[in-house]
Amino acid sequence: MKKTLPEYTGNEDHTLFILLRKRDKEAFSMIYCKYHRYLYALAMKYLKNTHLAEDAVQHVFVKLWESTRDIHIEVNLKNYLYTMTKNYILNYIRDNKTKVTLSYEQAQFDMPEEEDILRTMEERQMKELLYRGIDLLPPQKKEVCRRKLETDDSNQQIAEKMGVSVHTVKSHYQESLKLLRSYFHKVKMILL
């Protein structure tokens, strides 16, 4: 059950911090859910190692929980957590130069593979979205788009196979692009 935030002042983080100072575990969980990915990405950027990045984030949240009564946040919570993480990372790098150097060197070889995997996944998802959008088009527009994507046929060849004029193929394609732009805009709004 999601907790409603008391003393809501228009700043959710401020309210969460007030609850956290009262040792509210649900507020802590909400803060964790809201910021752990952000802090993990920050730690990965510098440490180049998933285990070290996870340790950094865990350390920051443990320290946050242990010292809630002593903390007086003058800036926003996100900046405070960012600073805590950055300080932990800098101290870790200072104390473990050899380990961090090895992680960084290893990352030079590992990261392109991870980036390739992510890029491939994103391309596959985009292709799936594109084909879903094409499937929503009227039959002739759908056929023109599929032939453009799946074959090397020219507009003339597509027109001949479909039994329509070249002008009709171009017209269907242009209208399809407009409809697909609208479709992608709607998908983007849903995802945001």
Secondary structure by P-SEA (a helix, b strand, c coil): cbbbbccccccaaaaaaaaaaaccaaaaaaaaaacaaaaaaaaaaccccaaaaaaaaaaaaaaaaaccccccccccaaaaaaaaaaaaaaaaaaacaaaaaaaaaaaaacaaaaaaaaaaaaaaaaaaaaaaaaaaccaaaaaaaaaaccccccaaaaaaaacccaaaaaaaaaaaaaaaaaaaaaaaaaac
